[in-house]
C-alpha cells in the first residue's frame, strides 16, 4: 500500500518504521523539512496542510491508497472528497474531521451519545469567554478548538485571568478557527488513556489502561498498566466503543478519561496513536500502539493484545532554543538496566519541546510507582544543548 502520512512528528516516525517493517510505502508530509518521519520515509513533501489547494495537489500527485493524519492542522473537510475518490482516510473522513476540532467531538460525545463529560461552553471572543466562564464556574479550563500537546491551554481561577487566557489560546490555536472550549474543572483522582483498536472485520480491542501526568497540557510521564477498578474500566471501555463506533472506520484511537469519585468522565479523543501510548515502546505489549494502528488500517487481524510487562515513559525536553540541538548523557541512559530511549531527531528545539523519551520496563509484579521514578531519573540524565 502507498500511505500518505499527514504530519511527520515523533508519532509519525514510529508509525512509518512500523509500516516499513511490513513492506509499505510511506510519503511523509509536514510544513517543515527534515521532520522526524521524513527521516525514515520513502519520500516527503513540505506543504501547508491548511491550504486545501496544496493538499489536493499532493494527493493527486501521489495517488495514495491510504491517508493517515497525524496532526490537527489539516484542511480535514477535504477528506470527504478523497474518500469519494476511493482513498481510505484513517480512521474515516468523519472521524478525522470531527476529532481535529474539539467542538465536533465534544458535542458528539455529550449531546448525541450522552457520555458523561465536564460542563462546557464555547467562546469566539474575550467577551464571550467571560460569559462562558461565569456560566461554568471557576476554576475552569480553556482550550483552543484546534490544538495539540497542550498548546494554548490554561486554567482560569479568577476573572483577571480571562484576557490573558484568551490571548494565549488564540496564539496556541492551530488552523484558522478562532474559538475556544471552556470546561468546568473536574475534580479527578487520575487520568487515563484507553488505546482502543477498531478493526474492520474483527472485534474492537482495548490495551491495558495507561496513566499519565501532565504539565502545561502536555504529558510528562505515562505508565502502563494504570490502576483502575473493574467497574470504571468497563465503563470507560463502553464509552470508548460507543464514540469510536459513531465515528466509523478502523485504526487505533487514544481515548482520554478522568477517573473521579463520581465515576468516569470522557475527556478527549485522538483518532491515531497517542503520545502517552509511547510507553508501549517499552515492550509492555505484544504489539506497540503504532503496530496496532497499522494492522487495523491494513485489515490485518489482531488476535489479541496482551500485556506482558509493566512500563513507563518520561519526556526528554529541551530548555532553550536551538537550530541544531545536540545531546549529552546518551551513554549514561544506555547503561541503565531495563531501560531504553528514543531521540526523535527534531531539527530545532525550544523550551519545553519534547525531544525524546526514556522507556523503562519491569515485571508486572513491580510497583508501577518505582518504574515511573526510574523513567524520570533516566530522562534526567539526557540533556539537550544548543
C-alpha positions in Angstrom: 0.0 0.0 0.0 1.0 3.6 -0.6 0.4 5.6 2.6 0.3 9.5 2.6 1.2 10.5 6.2 -0.1 14.0 7.0 2.1 15.2 9.9 5.6 13.9 10.5 6.4 14.2 14.1 7.7 11.5 16.5 4.4 9.6 16.4 4.5 9.6 12.7 8.1 8.4 12.7 7.3 5.4 14.8 4.3 4.6 12.6 6.5 4.9 9.5 9.0 2.5 11.0 6.2 0.0 11.7 4.9 0.4 8.1 8.4 -0.1 6.6 8.9 -3.3 8.6 6.0 -4.9 6.7 6.8 -3.5 3.3 4.5 -0.5 3.0 5.4 2.7 1.1 5.2 6.0 3.1 5.2 9.6 1.9 5.7 11.9 4.9 4.2 15.4 4.8 4.7 18.3 7.1 5.2 22.1 7.0 9.0 22.0 7.6 11.9 20.0 6.2 13.6 17.1 8.0 10.7 16.4 10.3 11.2 13.1 12.2 9.1 10.9 10.0 10.7 12.3 6.8 14.0 10.9 8.0 12.7 7.3 7.6 10.0 7.6 4.9 10.4 6.7 1.2 9.8 10.3 0.2 8.5 13.5 1.7 6.6 16.8 0.8 6.7 20.1 2.6 3.4 22.0 2.4 1.0 24.0 4.5 -1.7 21.3 5.1 -4.2 24.0 5.9 -4.1 25.1 2.3 -6.7 22.9 0.6 -5.3 23.5 -2.9 -1.9 22.3 -1.8 -3.4 19.3 -0.1 -5.3 18.4 -3.3 -2.2 18.8 -5.3 -0.2 16.4 -3.1 -3.0 13.8 -3.0 -3.3 14.0 -6.8 0.5 13.8 -7.3 1.0 10.6 -5.2 -2.5 9.0 -5.6 -2.2 7.1 -2.3 -4.2 4.1 -1.2 -4.4 5.4 2.4 -4.2 8.8 4.0 -3.1 8.8 7.7 -3.5 12.1 9.5 -1.1 12.6 12.4 -1.8 16.2 13.5 -4.8 18.6 13.8 -3.7 21.4 11.5 -5.1 19.9 8.2 -7.9 21.0 5.9 -9.8 17.9 7.1 -13.1 18.8 5.2 -11.2 17.8 2.0 -11.1 14.2 3.4 -14.7 13.6 2.3 -13.7 14.2 -1.3 -10.7 11.9 -1.1 -13.0 9.1 0.3 -15.3 9.6 -2.7 -12.2 9.1 -4.9 -11.7 5.7 -3.4 -8.9 6.6 -1.0 -9.1 5.2 2.5 -8.9 8.0 5.1 -7.8 6.8 8.6 -9.8 6.1 10.6 -12.5 7.7 8.3 -13.2 11.2 6.9 -15.8 11.7 9.6 -13.5 10.6 12.4 -10.6 12.8 11.2 -12.9 15.8 10.6 -14.7 15.5 13.9 -11.7 14.8 16.2 -9.5 17.6 14.7 -12.0 20.0 16.2 -12.8 19.8 19.9 -16.3 21.2 19.3 -17.4 18.4 17.0 -16.1 15.6 19.1 -17.4 17.1 22.4 -20.9 17.7 21.0 -20.9 14.1 19.6 -19.9 12.6 22.9 -22.1 14.7 25.2 -25.1 15.6 23.2 -25.6 12.7 20.7 -24.1 9.8 22.7 -24.9 11.0 26.2 -21.5 10.3 27.6 -20.6 11.9 30.9 -18.3 15.0 30.3 -17.3 18.2 32.1 -19.8 21.0 31.8 -18.7 23.1 28.9 -19.3 26.2 26.7 -17.7 27.8 23.6 -16.4 31.3 23.0 -15.3 33.2 20.0 -14.1 36.4 21.7 -12.8 37.6 25.1 -16.3 38.9 26.0 -17.9 35.6 25.2 -15.2 33.9 27.2 -16.0 35.9 30.3 -19.7 35.0 29.9 -18.8 31.3 29.4 -16.5 31.3 32.5 -19.3 32.8 34.7 -21.7 30.1 33.4 -19.4 27.0 34.0 -17.8 28.5 37.2 -14.2 28.8 38.3 -11.7 27.2 38.3 -12.2 26.1 34.7 -10.0 25.1 31.8 -9.8 26.9 28.4 -8.5 25.1 25.3 -8.4 26.2 21.6 -10.8 24.1 19.5 -7.8 23.1 17.3 -4.5 22.4 19.1 -2.4 19.6 20.5 0.2 18.9 23.2 -1.4 21.4 25.5 -0.8 24.4 23.2 -3.0 27.3 24.2 -4.4 25.6 27.2 -4.7 27.3 30.6 -6.7 27.3 33.8 -8.8 30.3 34.8 -9.0 30.8 38.6 -10.1 34.5 38.7 -11.8 37.0 36.4 -8.4 38.7 35.9 -7.1 35.6 34.2 -9.6 35.7 31.3 -7.9 38.2 29.0 -4.5 36.6 29.2 -6.1 33.1 28.8 -7.9 34.3 25.6 -4.7 35.7 24.1 -2.8 32.5 25.0 -5.5 30.3 23.4 -5.6 32.3 20.2 -1.8 32.2 20.0 -1.7 28.4 20.6 -4.5 27.6 18.2 -3.8 25.5 15.1 -5.5 26.4 11.9 -7.8 29.3 11.3 -10.5 28.5 13.9 -10.5 31.3 16.5 -12.8 29.6 19.1 -12.2 28.0 22.4 -13.9 25.5 24.6 -14.4 26.3 28.3 -14.7 23.3 30.6 -15.6 23.2 34.3 -12.9 21.8 36.4 -13.4 18.1 37.0 -12.1 17.0 40.4 -10.4 13.8 39.3 -8.3 11.3 41.1 -6.3 10.3 38.0 -6.4 10.4 34.2 -6.1 7.5 31.8 -5.7 6.9 28.1 -7.6 3.9 26.8 -6.0 2.8 23.5 -8.9 1.4 21.5 -8.3 -0.6 18.4 -11.2 -0.7 15.9 -10.9 -3.5 13.4 -12.7 -3.8 10.1 -13.8 -7.4 10.3 -13.0 -8.3 13.9 -14.0 -7.2 17.4 -12.8 -3.9 18.9 -9.9 -4.5 21.3 -8.5 -2.5 24.2 -5.0 -2.0 25.5 -4.4 -2.1 29.2 -5.2 1.5 30.5 -2.3 4.0 30.5 -1.9 6.5 33.3 -0.3 9.9 32.7 0.7 13.2 34.3 0.5 16.5 32.5 2.1 19.9 32.8 1.1 22.8 30.6 -1.4 20.4 29.0 1.4 18.2 27.7 2.2 14.7 29.1 5.3 14.3 31.1 5.2 10.7 32.2 2.9 7.8 31.3 2.7 4.3 32.7 1.0 1.0 31.9 -1.0 -0.5 33.5 -2.8 2.3 35.3 -4.7 1.4 38.4 -8.5 1.4 37.8 -11.4 -0.6 39.2 -13.1 -3.2 37.1 -16.3 -1.1 37.2 -14.6 2.0 36.0 -12.6 0.1 33.3 -15.8 -1.5 32.0 -17.5 2.0 31.9 -14.5 3.5 30.1 -14.4 0.7 27.5 -18.2 1.1 26.9 -17.8 4.8 26.3 -14.8 4.3 24.0 -16.6 1.7 22.0 -19.7 3.9 21.6 -17.7 7.0 20.4 -15.4 5.1 18.1 -18.3 3.3 16.5 -20.1 6.6 15.9 -17.0 8.0 14.2 -16.5 4.9 11.9 -13.5 3.5 10.2 -10.6 1.3 11.5 -7.5 2.2 13.4 -6.2 2.9 16.9 -7.9 5.7 18.9 -6.4 7.3 22.0 -9.5 7.9 24.2 -8.8 10.0 27.4 -10.9 9.8 30.6 -11.0 11.4 34.1 -11.4 9.0 37.0 -13.4 10.6 39.8 -15.3 9.7 42.9 -18.4 10.0 40.8 -17.2 7.6 38.1 -15.6 8.0 34.7 -15.8 11.2 32.6 -15.0 11.3 28.9 -12.3 13.9 28.2 -10.9 13.8 24.7 -10.2 11.5 21.7 -7.4 11.3 19.1 -8.0 9.2 16.0 -4.4 7.9 15.9 -1.6 6.8 18.2 -1.4 8.8 21.4 1.7 10.5 22.9 1.0 8.8 26.2 1.0 5.5 24.3 4.7 5.8 23.7 5.0 3.7 26.8 4.2 0.7 24.6 7.6 1.2 23.0 9.0 -0.2 26.3 7.7 -3.7 25.2 4.7 -3.7 27.6 2.5 -5.3 25.0 2.9 -8.0 22.3 2.3 -5.1 19.7 3.1 -1.4 20.3 0.5 1.2 19.5 2.0 2.0 16.1 1.9 -1.6 15.0 -1.7 -1.9 16.2 -2.7 1.2 14.3 -1.1 -0.1 11.1 -2.5 -3.6 11.3 -6.0 -2.2 11.9 -5.6 0.1 8.9 -4.5 -2.7 6.7 -7.3 -5.0 7.9 -4.7 -7.5 9.2 -6.4 -9.5 12.0 -5.2 -8.8 15.6 -5.9 -11.9 17.6 -5.2 -10.4 21.0 -3.5 -7.5 22.7 -1.6 -9.0 25.6 0.0 -7.0 28.5 3.4 -8.6 29.0 5.3 -6.2 31.2 4.8 -3.0 33.3 6.4 0.1 31.9 6.8 3.8 32.0 7.9 6.6 29.7 9.2 10.1 30.7 9.7 13.0 28.4 13.2 14.3 27.5 12.5 18.1 27.0 14.6 21.0 25.7 15.2 24.0 27.8 16.2 26.5 25.2 16.0 27.5 21.5 18.4 25.8 19.1 18.7 25.5 15.3 21.0 22.5 15.8 20.3 20.6 19.1 22.8 18.1 20.4 22.6 15.6 23.2 24.7 14.5 26.2 24.1 11.7 28.6 23.3 9.1 25.9 26.0 6.7 27.3 24.5 7.0 30.8 20.9 6.2 29.8 22.1 3.3 27.6 23.9 1.8 30.6 20.8 1.7 32.8 19.1 -1.7 33.3 15.7 -2.5 31.8 15.8 0.9 30.1 15.6 2.1 26.5 15.1 5.5 24.9 14.2 7.4 21.8 15.7 10.6 20.4 13.2 12.0 17.9 15.6 13.8 15.6 13.7 17.1 15.6 15.9 19.6 13.7 15.2 22.5 16.1 14.4 22.9 19.8 12.6 25.4 22.0 11.8 25.4 25.7 9.6 22.5 26.8 9.6 20.9 23.3 9.5 17.1 23.5 12.8 15.9 22.0 12.8 12.2 23.2 11.6 9.8 25.8 13.0 7.3 28.3 11.4 3.9 28.4 11.6 1.6 31.4 10.1 -1.8 31.9 9.9 -4.5 34.5 7.7 -7.4 35.7 4.0 -6.9 36.2 4.6 -7.5 39.9 6.9 -4.5 40.2 5.2 -1.4 41.8 4.4 0.9 39.0 5.5 4.0 41.0 9.0 2.5 41.1 9.1 2.1 37.4 7.8 5.7 36.8 10.6 7.0 39.2 13.2 5.1 37.2 11.8 6.5 33.9 12.0 10.1 35.3 15.6 9.5 36.5 16.6 8.1 33.2 15.1 11.0 31.2 17.0 13.4 33.5 20.4 12.0 32.6 19.9 13.2 29.0 20.4 16.9 28.3 19.6 18.8 25.1 22.1 21.5 24.2 22.0 24.4 21.7 
